[in-house]
């Protein structure tokens, strides 16, 4: 699978936790995706995957979620896109 990042952002909340999101497309998929990222200290990350706007095919969504779970490089690419927008 090949992805294309459309938009990304990240900020720190009042307690210093990192909150971010990256919107991306996957080649050949009907809908764009949004990954929401959270970390209390910027080391261990929780994420949630959703459709960015309109819903797509469930099989495609499941495939992307599994891809993120199995391929650290893909997850890191999406995380880095958001982290790179963080103003210190």
C-alpha positions in Angstrom: 0.0 0.0 0.0 1.1 3.5 -0.7 0.0 6.5 1.3 -0.3 10.3 0.6 -0.4 12.7 3.6 -2.9 15.5 3.0 -2.7 17.4 6.3 -1.1 17.1 9.8 -1.0 19.0 13.0 0.0 18.5 16.6 0.0 20.6 19.8 0.5 20.1 23.6 -2.5 20.5 25.9 -2.5 22.4 29.2 -1.1 19.4 31.0 1.8 18.9 28.5 0.3 15.9 26.7 0.7 15.6 22.9 -2.4 15.6 20.7 -2.2 15.3 17.0 -3.8 14.1 13.8 -2.8 13.2 10.3 -5.2 13.0 7.4 -4.0 10.7 4.6 -5.1 8.8 1.6 -4.2 5.2 0.6 -3.7 4.5 -3.1 -6.8 2.8 -4.5 -9.0 3.4 -1.5 -12.4 5.1 -1.7 -12.1 7.3 1.4 -9.4 9.3 3.2 -8.4 8.4 6.7 -7.6 10.4 9.9 -5.3 9.0 12.6 -5.6 10.8 15.9 -2.5 10.5 18.1 -2.0 10.9 21.8 0.9 10.7 24.2 1.4 11.9 27.7 5.2 12.3 27.4 5.9 11.9 23.6 7.3 8.4 23.9 4.5 5.9 23.9 1.6 6.7 21.5 -2.0 5.8 21.4 -3.9 6.2 18.2 -7.4 6.0 16.8 -8.1 5.5 13.1 -11.2 7.0 11.5 -12.5 8.1 8.2 -11.5 11.7 7.5 -14.9 12.7 6.0 -17.1 10.2 4.3 -17.2 6.5 5.1 -15.5 4.0 2.8 -15.4 0.3 2.5 -15.0 -1.6 5.8 -12.5 -4.1 4.2 -10.3 -1.2 3.2 -10.5 0.3 6.7 -9.6 -3.0 8.4 -6.7 -3.4 6.0 -5.3 0.0 6.8 -5.7 -0.6 10.6 -3.8 -3.9 10.3 -1.1 -2.2 8.2 -0.6 0.4 10.9 -0.4 -2.3 13.6 2.2 -4.3 11.6 4.4 -1.7 9.9 6.1 0.6 12.4 7.6 2.6 9.5 4.1 3.6 8.2 2.9 4.5 11.7 6.1 6.6 12.2 5.6 8.4 8.9 2.1 9.5 10.0 3.4 10.4 13.5 6.4 12.3 12.2 4.1 14.3 9.8 2.1 15.5 12.8 5.2 16.0 15.1 6.9 18.1 12.5 4.1 20.7 12.9 4.6 21.0 16.6 5.9 24.4 17.7 8.1 24.3 20.8 
